Each structure stands twice: as C-alpha cells, then as structure tokens.
Amino acid sequence: MKRLIILLLFMSVFLGSCIFMLPRNDVRIGMSERQFLRRHPQAVISSLDRNIKVYRLQRDDYFFALATFEEGRLVHVEERELPRRWPGPGEIYFDQPQPRP
C-alpha cells in the first residue's frame, strides 16, 4: 500500500512537470484584438475591410501567420510558408554547404 502511494505521488509529480514542456498556445480563436497585440507587438496590419482586420505575424524566416479579426475577435488563423526565391547571379544560400575551391 505504501509503495502504491509513493508510485502514484511520483507519477503525479512527473506528469505535472511535463505540462511545462508543452508549446504555449499563443493564439486562440475568440481572443480579443487587444490581447493578440499585447502578446505580439511585432504584428502588422495586412488588410482592412470595414469590420474585418487581418494581421500578419512573422514566425521565422520562412513562415508567417495571418490572423483575421471580425468585430475585435479572432475568427481565423492561417499559417503560410514564404516562397523561396531563386538566388540571383552571384548570390548564394547560406543554409547550403558551400563548394570548396
């Protein structure tokens, strides 16, 4: 009985600590525009149309999110990937290995 209690206590502490390792859900449907802008001050307005606003949030070099607000509430989130462009003459991609001379 004592081992069972210790095992349950250990399991609850272990599983409780794993919750901190989950990614934070920083955007959720229904959140207010003010909350969104407080969490993401780098967001810029992508389009305005009467009572609909679309914000663009740059995630990293290749991904961005479009957050659509209707009457001050978040109604749609869409993640997109930026298209990679071909390097111009004399340009190289730095994420690819370079040939040795």
C-alpha positions in Angstrom: 0.0 0.0 0.0 2.8 2.3 0.9 4.6 1.6 -2.4 1.4 2.3 -4.4 1.0 5.7 -2.7 4.7 6.6 -3.4 4.3 5.4 -7.0 1.1 7.5 -7.5 2.8 10.5 -6.0 5.8 10.1 -8.2 3.6 9.7 -11.3 1.6 12.8 -10.5 4.8 14.9 -10.0 6.4 13.6 -13.1 3.3 14.1 -15.3 2.7 17.5 -13.7 6.2 18.6 -14.6 5.7 17.5 -18.2 3.0 20.1 -18.8 5.6 22.9 -18.7 7.3 21.4 -21.7 4.3 21.7 -24.0 4.4 24.5 -26.5 2.4 27.6 -25.5 -0.7 28.2 -27.4 -0.2 31.9 -28.0 -3.1 32.4 -30.5 -6.6 31.1 -29.9 -10.0 31.6 -31.6 -12.1 34.1 -29.8 -9.3 36.1 -28.2 -9.6 39.9 -28.4 -7.6 42.0 -30.7 -6.1 43.8 -27.8 -4.8 40.5 -26.2 -3.4 39.5 -29.5 -1.5 42.7 -30.0 -0.3 42.7 -26.4 1.3 39.2 -27.0 2.6 40.1 -30.5 3.6 43.7 -30.7 5.5 42.9 -34.0 2.3 42.1 -35.8 1.4 44.4 -38.7 -1.9 45.1 -40.4 -2.1 43.2 -43.7 -5.6 44.4 -44.8 -8.5 46.4 -43.6 -12.1 45.9 -44.7 -14.9 47.6 -42.7 -15.1 45.5 -39.6 -12.5 42.9 -40.6 -8.8 43.3 -39.9 -6.1 40.9 -40.9 -2.7 41.0 -39.1 0.4 39.4 -40.4 2.7 37.8 -37.8 6.2 36.8 -38.9 7.1 33.5 -37.2 10.6 33.0 -38.6 12.5 33.4 -41.9 10.1 31.0 -43.8 6.8 31.0 -42.0 4.2 33.7 -41.2 0.6 33.6 -39.8 -2.4 35.6 -40.9 -4.8 36.4 -38.0 -8.3 37.5 -39.1 -10.3 39.6 -36.6 -14.0 40.4 -37.0 -15.5 43.0 -34.7 -12.5 42.8 -32.4 -12.5 39.0 -32.0 -10.2 36.4 -33.6 -12.1 34.3 -36.0 -9.5 32.6 -38.2 -5.7 31.9 -38.1 -3.8 30.7 -41.1 -0.1 29.7 -41.2 1.7 30.1 -44.5 5.1 29.5 -45.9 7.0 32.1 -47.7 8.0 31.0 -51.2 11.7 30.7 -51.6 13.2 32.7 -54.4 15.9 31.6 -56.7 19.3 33.2 -56.0 20.3 35.9 -58.4 23.7 35.9 -60.2 26.4 35.9 -57.6 24.1 35.2 -54.7 24.3 32.0 -52.6 22.1 30.5 -50.0 23.9 30.4 -46.7 22.0 27.4 -45.4 23.5 25.1 -48.1 27.1 23.8 -47.9 29.5 25.8 -50.0 31.8 24.1 -52.5 35.5 24.1 -51.7 37.9 25.8 -54.1 
